[in-house]
């Protein structure tokens, strides 16, 4: 499993961000090939002090190659190009292989 995470800083207009993200951006995301699961939250909190991010998005792919192919696809390119329409505070994109473990 490979995870893609997007961390969004506080935008200039939080209401526009929320509305545009749910109404326009997420429908584009759901069309990305190879996407196994996704989730997001606008309720980002820090254990101490203020949270450094406004929103978070997570996507699961089978592996790094599947994620890279999805991001390079026409659908993935549309998703990337759309970020400027709502994320005025900027976004940090990270990805990593997930190591499963049991306790």
C-alpha positions in Angstrom: 0.0 0.0 0.0 1.2 3.5 -0.8 -0.3 6.6 0.7 -0.5 10.1 -0.7 -1.2 12.9 1.8 -2.0 16.5 1.1 -1.8 19.1 3.9 -3.5 22.4 3.3 -2.6 25.6 5.0 -5.3 28.1 6.0 -6.8 29.6 2.8 -7.8 33.2 2.3 -11.5 32.2 2.2 -12.1 29.1 4.3 -15.8 28.9 3.2 -14.9 29.0 -0.5 -12.3 26.3 0.1 -14.7 23.9 1.8 -17.5 24.5 -0.8 -15.2 24.2 -3.8 -13.3 21.3 -2.5 -16.4 19.2 -1.8 -18.4 20.3 -4.9 -15.7 20.5 -7.5 -12.4 19.1 -6.5 -13.3 15.8 -4.9 -15.4 14.7 -7.9 -12.2 15.1 -10.0 -10.2 13.0 -7.4 -12.7 10.1 -7.6 -11.9 9.7 -11.3 -8.2 9.1 -10.8 -7.2 5.7 -12.0 -5.8 3.2 -9.4 -7.3 5.1 -6.5 -8.2 2.5 -3.9 -9.6 4.7 -1.1 -9.6 8.3 0.0 -10.6 10.4 2.9 -10.4 14.0 4.0 -11.1 16.3 7.0 -11.5 20.0 7.7 -11.3 19.3 11.4 -7.5 19.2 11.8 -6.3 19.7 15.4 -2.9 19.7 17.1 -2.3 17.9 20.4 -0.8 21.1 21.6 -1.2 24.7 20.3 -2.7 25.6 17.0 -2.8 23.1 14.1 -0.4 24.1 11.3 -2.9 22.9 8.7 -6.5 23.7 7.8 -7.4 20.5 6.0 -5.9 17.1 5.2 -6.5 14.6 2.4 -5.3 11.0 2.2 -5.4 8.6 -0.8 -4.4 5.0 -1.0 -2.8 3.3 -4.0 -1.5 -0.3 -4.5 2.1 0.9 -4.7 4.3 3.9 -5.7 4.1 3.0 -9.4 0.3 3.0 -9.3 0.3 6.4 -7.5 2.8 7.9 -10.0 0.7 6.6 -13.0 -2.4 8.0 -11.5 -0.9 11.4 -10.9 0.6 11.5 -14.4 -2.8 10.5 -16.0 -5.0 13.1 -17.6 -7.3 12.8 -14.6 -4.4 13.3 -12.2 -3.2 16.3 -14.2 -6.7 17.8 -13.9 -6.7 17.3 -10.1 -3.3 18.9 -9.8 -4.3 21.9 -12.0 -7.5 22.4 -10.0 -5.7 23.0 -6.7 -5.1 26.7 -7.5 -8.8 27.2 -7.6 -9.3 26.8 -3.8 -6.0 26.3 -2.0 -4.9 29.9 -1.7 -2.9 29.1 1.5 -0.8 26.5 -0.3 -0.5 22.7 0.0 2.2 20.2 1.0 2.0 16.9 -0.8 3.8 13.9 0.7 3.7 10.2 -0.1 5.1 7.0 1.4 4.8 3.2 1.5 2.6 2.1 4.4 4.2 -0.5 6.7 1.5 -2.7 8.3 2.0 -3.9 11.8 0.1 -5.5 14.6 0.5 -4.9 18.2 
